[in-house]
Amino acid sequence: MPQINTSAIKQVWTVALQTHYTRYKILSGSFIVAVILSALPLFFNQIQKRQGVVLNDWVLAQLPPYNVSLLIFACIWGMAMFILYRALYKPEIYINYVWTLIFINIARIITISIVPLDPPIGWVNLIDPLTGVFYGNVIITKDLFFSGHTSTMVLIFLCLEKKSDKIIGLIATIAVMALLLVQHIHYTVDVLAAPIIVYIIYTLTKYFLKRDHTRQW
């Protein structure tokens, strides 16, 4: 990544935080995400205890399972650092990301709750020491529909603005979707449903953020 221009970053964030509504979106969005993430270990531990259904997945049946954890998290954390870099210079990217993330997490809690699934046959454990804390540092295999890893990549792709950035984001997203299936961490439907759901949530979130911005503060 290019060298970080701290003075430019300080300037854009100072201006952003001076605007009441922008400050409200940044601070309240960050707080809500922190609350949701802190509650996720309890939720995941509960769903891990229940009995789920094993789906007959034709695509996975054609793919011998392999451990590609390193590649998966290289893509995810590489793109996470990339979107963070872009957001440093444009707070609006952070606002769109954090508020969409709130509703994605809520949507996943709902869909995982009402669609009880057991992991695919031949699944290979996926361990990420960085995000393991959100799972209570235990192995969680039943947070399946819809894919959180795919959702993260799609959200990053949508929040990126430059054409070249989006190309990189698209390639990384497709790679992660394919690698998740190779590792048999998710069913095909989990991975394919994520982009559709995330796009709808992202579009609605941007609409309501823009609409609320026209209100008098």
C-alpha positions in Angstrom: 0.0 0.0 0.0 1.1 3.6 -0.6 2.5 5.6 2.4 -0.2 6.8 4.8 -0.7 10.5 4.7 -1.5 11.2 8.4 -2.2 14.9 7.9 -4.7 14.2 5.1 -6.4 11.5 7.2 -6.6 13.8 10.2 -8.1 16.6 8.1 -10.9 14.5 6.5 -11.9 12.9 9.8 -11.8 16.2 11.7 -14.2 17.6 9.1 -16.4 14.5 9.3 -16.7 14.5 13.1 -17.6 18.2 13.1 -20.8 17.4 11.3 -23.4 16.3 13.8 -25.1 13.7 11.7 -21.9 12.2 10.3 -20.5 12.0 13.9 -23.7 10.3 15.0 -23.5 7.7 12.3 -19.8 6.9 13.0 -20.1 6.7 16.7 -23.4 5.0 17.0 -22.6 2.5 14.2 -19.3 1.6 15.8 -21.0 1.1 19.2 -23.7 -1.1 17.8 -21.2 -3.3 15.9 -19.2 -3.7 19.1 -22.3 -4.8 21.0 -23.3 -7.3 18.3 -19.8 -8.8 18.1 -19.5 -9.1 21.8 -22.8 -11.1 21.8 -22.0 -13.4 18.9 -20.0 -16.0 21.0 -23.1 -16.7 23.1 -25.2 -17.0 20.0 -22.8 -19.3 18.2 -22.4 -21.5 21.2 -26.1 -22.0 21.4 -26.6 -22.9 17.8 -23.7 -25.3 17.9 -25.6 -27.4 20.5 -28.6 -28.0 18.3 -29.3 -30.8 15.8 -29.2 -29.7 12.2 -29.8 -31.2 8.7 -27.1 -32.4 6.3 -27.9 -31.3 2.8 -27.3 -33.3 -0.4 -24.9 -30.9 -2.2 -24.1 -32.0 -5.7 -21.3 -29.4 -6.1 -19.5 -30.4 -2.9 -19.8 -34.0 -4.0 -17.6 -33.3 -7.0 -14.9 -31.5 -5.0 -12.5 -33.4 -2.8 -12.0 -31.4 0.4 -8.7 -29.7 1.0 -7.4 -27.4 3.7 -7.0 -24.0 2.1 -7.4 -21.9 5.3 -4.3 -19.9 4.6 -5.5 -18.8 1.2 -9.0 -18.0 2.5 -7.7 -15.7 5.3 -5.0 -14.2 3.1 -7.8 -13.0 0.8 -10.1 -11.9 3.7 -7.5 -10.1 5.8 -5.8 -8.6 2.8 -9.0 -7.1 1.6 -9.9 -6.0 5.1 -6.7 -4.0 5.3 -7.4 -2.6 1.8 -10.9 -1.3 2.7 -9.5 0.1 5.9 -6.9 2.0 4.0 -9.5 3.4 1.7 -11.8 4.3 4.6 -9.0 6.3 6.3 -9.3 8.8 3.5 -13.0 8.7 3.1 -15.2 8.3 6.2 -18.3 7.7 4.1 -16.8 4.3 3.1 -16.5 3.4 6.8 -20.1 4.6 7.5 -21.6 2.5 4.7 -19.5 -0.5 5.7 -20.3 -0.4 9.4 -24.0 0.2 9.1 -24.4 -2.5 6.4 -22.4 -4.9 8.7 -24.9 -4.3 11.5 -27.8 -5.4 9.4 -25.8 -8.3 7.8 -25.1 -9.7 11.3 -28.8 -9.3 12.3 -29.8 -11.1 9.1 -27.4 -13.9 9.7 -28.6 -14.4 13.3 -32.1 -14.7 11.9 -31.4 -17.0 9.0 -29.0 -19.2 11.0 -31.7 -19.5 13.7 -34.5 -20.6 11.4 -32.3 -22.8 9.1 -30.6 -25.4 11.3 -27.9 -27.1 9.3 -25.1 -29.5 10.2 -21.7 -29.0 8.4 -21.2 -30.6 5.0 -19.8 -34.1 4.7 -16.0 -34.0 4.6 -15.7 -30.5 6.0 -12.2 -29.4 7.0 -11.9 -27.3 10.1 -11.2 -23.6 9.3 -9.2 -21.9 12.0 -8.5 -18.1 12.1 -6.7 -17.0 15.3 -7.7 -13.4 14.6 -11.5 -13.8 14.4 -11.7 -16.9 16.7 -12.5 -14.6 19.6 -15.9 -13.8 18.1 -16.7 -17.5 18.2 -15.7 -17.8 21.8 -12.4 -19.5 20.8 -14.2 -22.7 20.1 -14.9 -24.6 16.9 -18.2 -23.5 15.4 -19.5 -25.4 12.4 -23.2 -24.7 12.3 -23.2 -20.9 11.4 -23.9 -21.9 7.8 -26.8 -20.1 6.1 -25.7 -17.6 4.8 -21.9 -17.5 4.6 -20.3 -14.9 6.8 -17.0 -15.1 5.0 -18.6 -14.5 1.6 -20.7 -11.7 3.1 -17.6 -9.9 4.3 -16.0 -10.1 0.9 -19.1 -9.0 -0.9 -19.5 -6.0 1.5 -15.9 -4.9 0.9 -16.4 -5.2 -2.8 -19.6 -3.0 -2.7 -18.0 -0.4 -0.4 -15.0 0.1 -2.6 -15.5 2.9 -5.1 -12.6 3.0 -7.6 -13.0 0.7 -10.7 -9.6 -0.9 -10.2 -10.4 -1.5 -6.5 -13.7 -3.2 -7.4 -11.9 -5.5 -9.9 -9.5 -6.5 -7.1 -12.4 -7.0 -4.7 -14.4 -9.0 -7.2 -11.5 -11.4 -7.9 -10.9 -11.8 -4.2 -14.6 -12.5 -3.5 -14.9 -15.1 -6.2 -11.7 -16.7 -4.9 -13.0 -16.9 -1.3 -16.3 -18.3 -2.5 -14.6 -21.1 -4.4 -12.1 -21.8 -1.6 -14.9 -22.2 1.0 -16.5 -24.9 -1.2 -13.1 -26.6 -1.7 -12.7 -26.8 2.1 -16.4 -27.9 2.5 -16.9 -25.3 5.1 -20.2 -24.2 3.6 -22.9 -25.6 1.3 -23.2 -24.1 -2.1 -26.5 -22.4 -1.2 -24.8 -20.7 1.7 -22.2 -19.2 -0.5 -24.5 -18.3 -3.4 -27.1 -16.7 -1.3 -24.7 -14.4 0.5 -24.1 -12.0 -2.4 -27.8 -11.6 -3.1 -28.7 -10.9 0.6 -25.8 -8.6 1.1 -26.5 -6.6 -2.0 -30.1 -6.1 -0.9 -29.1 -5.1 2.6 -26.3 -2.7 1.3 -28.7 -1.1 -1.1 -31.4 -0.5 1.5 -28.9 0.7 4.1 -27.4 3.3 1.7 -31.0 4.4 0.9 -32.0 5.0 4.5 -28.7 6.6 5.4 -29.1 9.0 2.5 -32.8 9.6 3.3 -32.0 10.3 7.0 -29.2 12.7 5.9 -31.9 15.1 4.5 -33.5 15.5 7.9 -32.9 18.6 9.9 -30.3 18.0 12.6 
